[in-house]
Amino acid sequence: MGGELDRFPTFFNQSLKDWILNEPWHRVYDLLDYLNSYEDQSKLYNAVLEQHLAGYRLLNGRIIPISDSHELTEIESAVTLGSDPVKHHLQQAIQLLSDRDTPDYPNSIKESISALEAFLLPITGKNTLGQALAELKAKRVAAGRFEHKALLGAWAQLYGWSSDESGIRHGGETVPHEAITQSLARYILITCAAFINLMTAEQAVSAL
């Protein structure tokens, strides 16, 4: 980031540049998080982070371990277009994933799946993801063109390890704690957001 740092005023430039270049990497992200909390400059900061191939981006006011622009767009769209319960669960998932001091990946996964459940509840009338997917599969309720039973069955199996009574969401041992990594929590967040966006788009097409 040497070129960007050289644009700071002279009286401020050198000390800040020295600090950024010598502090641990996570402290630099802490500073960025702090500055952005006063004035949202996410697009500007993300452009610089992308230019320097950084593995983190700003999303919803948080620094998260996602760098792919398409993945960011999926999450941003789901947060923006979702109802209040959907938005709340996604924001919680982002917060738990982005906490650099005490990240909570299991609960981030729970919140991501809760967002998907909140989205499907008014469509299917079912409270849990397994029941909602079964309802879509059995009755083709507002499933648009993505009502194929095999596809819905694949989604049900994908989330089954967390949704059933022995999975992550109920303190079970289906997924060992050491297997619940940042990468897994990130994958579930992105996948749930993409599912919400897919169903939103398909409902819009079906309503035409």
Helices and strands as residue ranges (DSSP letters): H 2-5, H 10-22, H 25-38, H 42-51, E 57-59, E 62-64, H 69-81, H 84-98, H 105-124, H 129-139, H 149-163, G 168-170, G 177-179, H 182-207
